[in-house]
Amino acid sequence: MGRRPDGMGMGPMDGMGPMGGPMGPMGPMGPMGPMGPHGMPPWHGHHGAFVEIDSTRPDTVIEKRASETESRGAWLIVPTRSTEEHWEPVCITPCKVGVDRYASYRVRSQNGVSGSPTFTLPQQDDHVALRVDAGNAHLHHLGQILAITGTAALVVGASLLVAAPHVVDHDREKNTRLAGFITGGAGLVLFTFGMPLTAMTTSRVYAGDRNLTCH
């Protein structure tokens, strides 16, 4: 039998929470973690929800947007606006955790998993099961590279085609036009493959059959 700070011996119910569970460092422990002051878990209430998250790829990182700062300025006489977001980790799948139902969340690009668009939780339930259809980060990055390279090649090809009629020498004009068609055509092929690959390998989050990341 242990001793209490007042020197008295501890009885069989000392150190137990109000629901018969052990006391944790933040209060009495319930079946899902620390209990609040009224015997309820800390996620319970108007702003809280309990989520169970699973993923098609292990170690998928879920993040919550902690803050968003918007700043305005001007470049010469052109108004500018920038937004800075700060994200913090929520859990790594598979996980069960209490969260803020009104916050914004996303899948982080990490551990071989591609990122997802921002999403919010369904508001009608206090207990939500989420499923992450995790994309392959390597293929996603490849798709982005192809799309960016293709876009640049399209711009260069179009520029060559526009400049070709202004070339004085006939042979150079012909070569410039041919280079424009080749460069632009290659860019179109890269872009055509890159954009669908990027879209198909983006991570998505579902609540039942509902795609939460489809805006």
Secondary structure, DSSP 8 states (H G I E B T S, - for coil): --B-TTS-B--TTTTB-TTS-BEETTEEEETTEE--TTSS-TT-STTEEEEEEEESSTT-EEEEEEEEEEEEEEETTEEEEEEEEEEEEEEESSEEEEEETTS-EEE-SBTTB-----B---SS-SEEEEEEE--BHHHHHHHHHHHHHHHHHHHHHHHHHHHGGG-SSHHHHHHHHHHHHHHHHHHHHHHHHHHHHHHHTS-EEEETTEETT--
